[in-house]
Amino acid sequence: MGVLRAIRRAARTVERIARELEPGTLNAVDRRTDLRGHPRPVLLVHGWFSYRRTFDVLERRLRRDGYGVVSFDLGGARGSFLGRGIDDLADLVRAKVERLYARYPGLGPLTIIGHSKGGLVAAYYVKKLGGWRRTRAVVTLGTAHRGTPLAWLGVPVALLARSLVQMIPGSPFLARLHDGAWPSQVRLTSIWSREDAVSPYPTAVIDTHGLPQLANVEVQGDHRAFLVRKRIYEAILHALRTAEAEAPSAHGPLTGLAGGRAQRARALGGEPGREAPESADASGSSTARLRPLSGGRGSV
């Protein structure tokens, strides 16, 4: 049996390498889920220098468990390296989510799973771009909420790797993201590992302050294991089901955000990327404000 498992594992590895070497396939989309009226849509957001196909195993498991899975093309390795900052990618997600709900008006509230930098994209979308109106829960996998020391490697190529520079601990972007309250109607779960060298402990741990909608879950595995290890998937599934059972959700069209992040910022008299933080949910109740972490860094 051990030999057969090794053969199957080797075959999957060869297949994955062959697929990745084939031009144009890494960000290709296979329509596998009918989203019309689906009650449990899940958006997968990949990380830096990665592709939507990195979610293949996770996507299959989620679809097997009854979720409607969708992912967006955020540029892949080349686009991420040459392109946008995290705030701009979050605005791209905002626009694509609105088009998704326009196409499928009966779609249920969104759950977002972000791996690595993708978790920061999701957090910025929900907290700073009004995405809480669409979102039930955010689950981050190996996301450096406090920034990662590895991001200092991006300083020599700052003009080409803006998002990497934004992940430097204490960066202006992280200060902007952590400023203000996390929306109380959206459950945020950070799944992290002490074995993760990309987001080393404690960079992926959020400060929950005992608030019920914020949670940390420690698992075992390296940075890639978040996407493939069965035990970690069980933690992801538990986070999703907990949000479905407990987290209130308020969702509706983002009418106040038409025209994009930069246009809205200009209308507010500010600069692009400095959106006014959301301070109340749909019912008018205030969100819970998070105190800054030690060292001047705030939790998401």
ChimeraX attribute file (.defattr): number of C-alpha atoms within 10 A of each C-alpha:
attribute: neighborCount
match mode: 1-to-1
recipient: residues
	/A:1	6
	/A:2	7
	/A:3	8
	/A:4	9
	/A:5	10
	/A:6	11
	/A:7	12
	/A:8	12
	/A:9	12
	/A:10	12
	/A:11	12
	/A:12	12
	/A:13	12
	/A:14	12
	/A:15	12
	/A:16	13
	/A:17	11
	/A:18	10
	/A:19	14
	/A:20	16
	/A:21	11
	/A:22	9
	/A:23	9
	/A:24	9
	/A:25	13
	/A:26	18
	/A:27	20
	/A:28	13
	/A:29	13
	/A:30	7
	/A:31	9
	/A:32	12
	/A:33	14
	/A:34	10
	/A:35	22
	/A:36	14
	/A:37	13
	/A:38	18
	/A:39	15
	/A:40	18
	/A:41	23
	/A:42	25
	/A:43	22
	/A:44	23
	/A:45	28
	/A:46	27
	/A:47	24
	/A:48	21
	/A:49	13
	/A:50	24
	/A:51	25
	/A:52	22
	/A:53	20
	/A:54	19
	/A:55	19
	/A:56	11
	/A:57	14
	/A:58	20
	/A:59	22
	/A:60	13
	/A:61	16
	/A:62	16
	/A:63	15
	/A:64	10
	/A:65	10
	/A:66	13
	/A:67	21
	/A:68	24
	/A:69	23
	/A:70	20
	/A:71	21
	/A:72	18
	/A:73	17
	/A:74	23
	/A:75	19
	/A:76	19
	/A:77	16
	/A:78	12
	/A:79	16
	/A:80	23
	/A:81	20
	/A:82	15
	/A:83	19
	/A:84	20
	/A:85	21
	/A:86	28
	/A:87	25
	/A:88	20
	/A:89	22
	/A:90	26
	/A:91	23
	/A:92	19
	/A:93	23
	/A:94	23
	/A:95	17
	/A:96	15
	/A:97	19
	/A:98	19
	/A:99	12
	/A:100	14
	/A:101	19
	/A:102	12
	/A:103	12
	/A:104	15
	/A:105	14
	/A:106	13
	/A:107	19
	/A:108	22
	/A:109	22
	/A:110	24
	/A:111	25
	/A:112	26
	/A:113	23
	/A:114	24
	/A:115	29
	/A:116	24
	/A:117	27
	/A:118	26
	/A:119	27
	/A:120	28
	/A:121	26
	/A:122	32
	/A:123	28
	/A:124	27
	/A:125	24
	/A:126	25
	/A:127	25
	/A:128	28
	/A:129	28
	/A:130	22
	/A:131	28
	/A:132	30
	/A:133	22
	/A:134	24
	/A:135	26
	/A:136	29
	/A:137	28
	/A:138	27
	/A:139	27
	/A:140	29
	/A:141	30
	/A:142	35
	/A:143	30
	/A:144	28
	/A:145	29
	/A:146	26
	/A:147	27
	/A:148	24
	/A:149	15
	/A:150	16
	/A:151	18
	/A:152	16
	/A:153	13
	/A:154	18
	/A:155	15
	/A:156	10
	/A:157	13
	/A:158	14
	/A:159	14
	/A:160	17
	/A:161	22
	/A:162	19
	/A:163	26
	/A:164	25
	/A:165	26
	/A:166	24
	/A:167	26
	/A:168	22
	/A:169	21
	/A:170	16
	/A:171	15
	/A:172	13
	/A:173	22
	/A:174	22
	/A:175	19
	/A:176	17
	/A:177	26
	/A:178	25
	/A:179	21
	/A:180	23
	/A:181	21
	/A:182	28
	/A:183	26
	/A:184	23
	/A:185	24
	/A:186	26
	/A:187	28
	/A:188	27
	/A:189	24
	/A:190	26
	/A:191	25
	/A:192	30
	/A:193	25
	/A:194	18
	/A:195	15
	/A:196	20
	/A:197	14
	/A:198	19
	/A:199	28
	/A:200	22
	/A:201	16
	/A:202	15
	/A:203	19
	/A:204	27
	/A:205	25
	/A:206	23
	/A:207	18
	/A:208	17
	/A:209	13
	/A:210	8
	/A:211	12
	/A:212	12
	/A:213	20
	/A:214	19
	/A:215	19
	/A:216	17
	/A:217	15
	/A:218	14
	/A:219	18
	/A:220	16
	/A:221	20
	/A:222	19
	/A:223	21
	/A:224	15
	/A:225	19
	/A:226	27
	/A:227	21
	/A:228	16
	/A:229	15
	/A:230	14
	/A:231	14
	/A:232	22
	/A:233	18
	/A:234	11
	/A:235	16
	/A:236	24
	/A:237	16
	/A:238	12
	/A:239	21
	/A:240	24
	/A:241	12
	/A:242	13
	/A:243	22
	/A:244	17
	/A:245	8
	/A:246	13
	/A:247	19
	/A:248	15
	/A:249	22
	/A:250	16
	/A:251	17
	/A:252	14
	/A:253	15
	/A:254	17
	/A:255	9
	/A:256	10
	/A:257	17
	/A:258	12
	/A:259	10
	/A:260	16
	/A:261	24
	/A:262	18
	/A:263	15
	/A:264	21
	/A:265	17
	/A:266	14
	/A:267	10
	/A:268	13
	/A:269	10
	/A:270	14
	/A:271	14
	/A:272	16
	/A:273	22
	/A:274	20
	/A:275	21
	/A:276	16
	/A:277	18
	/A:278	19
	/A:279	17
	/A:280	16
	/A:281	18
	/A:282	13
	/A:283	7
	/A:284	8
	/A:285	11
	/A:286	14
	/A:287	16
	/A:288	17
	/A:289	14
	/A:290	18
	/A:291	17
	/A:292	16
	/A:293	13
	/A:294	8
	/A:295	7
	/A:296	10
	/A:297	19
	/A:298	22
	/A:299	24
	/A:300	27
